[in-house]
Amino acid sequence: MPTTYKILGQTNAATSGVQLSLYLVPAGVNTIVSSIIVCNRASQFANFYVQVVKAPSGTWADADTYIYYNTPLEISDTFIATIGLTLQPGDEVVVSGISAASLDLTFNLYGSELT
C-alpha cells in the first residue's frame, strides 16, 4: 500500500457552535492521523470540540464521537496533539468551537493516507 504524507484538512471556525467537516476519508483509502492542531487567533478565550464519526452509521449528533470536548484554549494560544488515530473509508473528523464573543479558531489535521 503506497503511503502519502499530507495535510489532511484545514479550516477556520468563525461562527460559534457550528460544526465543520475537517476531513472525510475517501473511498478506498485508510488514514492515520498524526497530529491535530488548534490555534485561537481571536482576542477572546474559546473552547473547541473534535469528533471522529465512524462510517457508515455514526452521526455528528452522537455523544460518543467526541475525542476533545469543550477543551479550553486561551487567547492567542495553540493546542497540539500528537495522536495515532486510524480511520477507515467514510470516517469523518468534525470540529467546532464556542466563544462568548468573536470566534476565530484554525484547525489543522496532518497524517498519512494509505491506498
C-alpha positions in Angstrom: 0.0 0.0 0.0 1.5 3.3 -1.1 1.6 5.9 1.7 1.0 9.7 1.1 2.0 12.0 3.9 -0.1 15.2 3.7 -2.1 17.9 5.3 -5.4 16.1 5.6 -7.5 19.2 6.4 -7.5 22.9 7.3 -10.5 25.0 8.3 -11.4 28.1 10.2 -14.3 28.2 12.7 -15.7 31.7 12.6 -19.2 31.0 13.9 -19.7 29.8 17.4 -21.3 26.4 17.7 -21.3 25.5 14.0 -19.9 22.0 13.2 -17.5 21.8 10.3 -16.2 18.8 8.4 -12.3 18.9 8.7 -11.6 15.6 6.9 -13.7 12.8 5.2 -11.7 9.7 4.4 -12.1 8.9 0.7 -13.3 5.6 -0.6 -10.5 3.0 -1.0 -8.2 4.9 1.5 -7.2 4.2 5.1 -5.8 7.1 7.0 -3.5 7.6 10.0 -3.9 11.0 11.7 -0.6 12.0 13.3 -1.4 15.5 14.6 -4.4 17.7 15.4 -3.5 21.4 15.9 -6.0 24.1 17.0 -5.0 27.8 17.1 -7.0 30.5 18.8 -6.4 33.7 16.7 -9.1 35.7 18.4 -8.8 38.2 21.3 -11.2 36.1 23.3 -10.9 32.8 25.3 -12.5 29.9 23.3 -13.4 26.3 23.7 -13.2 23.7 20.9 -14.5 20.3 20.1 -13.2 17.5 17.9 -15.2 14.5 16.9 -14.5 11.3 14.9 -17.6 10.0 13.3 -17.4 6.4 12.2 -18.9 5.3 8.9 -21.5 4.2 8.0 -23.8 4.5 11.0 -22.3 7.4 13.0 -23.7 10.9 13.0 -22.4 14.3 14.1 -25.1 14.2 16.9 -23.6 11.1 18.6 -22.2 11.9 22.0 -19.7 9.0 21.8 -17.9 10.6 18.8 -16.0 13.3 20.8 -12.3 12.9 21.3 -11.9 16.5 22.6 -15.0 18.1 24.3 -15.3 21.7 25.5 -11.5 22.0 25.6 -10.3 25.5 26.7 -7.9 27.5 24.6 -6.5 30.8 25.8 -6.2 33.9 23.8 -3.5 33.6 21.0 -2.7 30.0 22.2 -2.2 26.8 20.2 -3.2 23.2 21.2 -1.1 20.5 19.6 -2.0 16.8 20.0 0.2 14.0 18.6 -2.2 11.2 18.1 -2.2 7.8 16.2 -5.8 7.9 15.1 -6.7 5.3 12.5 -9.6 5.9 10.1 -11.4 3.8 7.6 -13.2 4.9 4.3 -16.1 7.2 5.1 -15.0 8.1 8.6 -15.1 11.9 9.3 -13.3 14.3 11.6 -15.6 17.1 12.6 -14.7 20.3 14.5 -16.4 23.2 16.2 -15.8 26.0 18.7 -17.6 28.2 21.1 -16.8 31.7 22.5 -18.5 34.4 24.3 -17.6 36.9 21.6 -15.9 36.6 18.3 -14.6 33.2 17.3 -11.5 32.7 15.2 -10.2 29.1 15.6 -8.0 27.5 13.0 -8.0 23.6 12.8 -5.3 21.6 11.1 -5.1 17.9 10.6 -1.9 16.1 9.5 -1.3 12.5 8.7 -0.9 9.7 6.1 -3.2 8.2 3.5 -2.7 4.5 2.6 -4.1 3.5 -0.8 
